[in-house]
Each structure stands twice: as C-alpha cells, then as structure tokens.
C-alpha cells in the first residue's frame, strides 16, 4: 500500500468518524427544548462527501432519523455511490501504478 492510498483511507475514516459524532450531537440536541439542531441537509451533505457509513452507523447506534424515509432509503444509496467512486479511484491508482507512475 503506497502513501496516497493510506492518505485516502485515513481521510475516509476521519470523515466517517466525524459524521458518526455529528449524528450523536444532533441526537443529544434533539432531547433539549429549543436547542439549535443540525439540519438534515448538513447530515446528507456529510453522507455525500464520503461520510455515508458514519451517518448510517449513527442512525442505528443512536436510533436517530430511522423513521424518516429519505434517510432510510437515501443513505444506503449514498453508501453505494461512495463505494463505487472509491472503487474507481482504486482502479485509477492501480492502473497508473502498473504504468510506473508513483504518487
């Protein structure tokens, strides 16, 4: 595993951890009256920028947003999209690595 692949994996894990804790933060804020909540748009944004696994794990770990159909359907679709994109990046990096191009 080269340095670029390690950096991509580290960034992916960091984004998912942040998304997971944002779900926890929003769940704790939901219990407080008149607390300023994190918008659903921000949660979807986090899922779109490769935090979908963290959002999905947070949904079920904290029982948060599991009754909203657009989360139950949308987040797994974003997991598929994120996985497909990461696979394409992997193919790109391995193809260029076989050509002798090192990053």
Secondary structure, 3 states (H helix, E strand, C coil): CCHHHHHHHHHHHHHHHHHHHHHHHHHHHHCCCCCCCCCHHHHHHHHHHHHHHHHHHHHHHCCCCCCCHHHHHHHHHHHHHHHHHHHHHHHHHHHHHHCCCCC
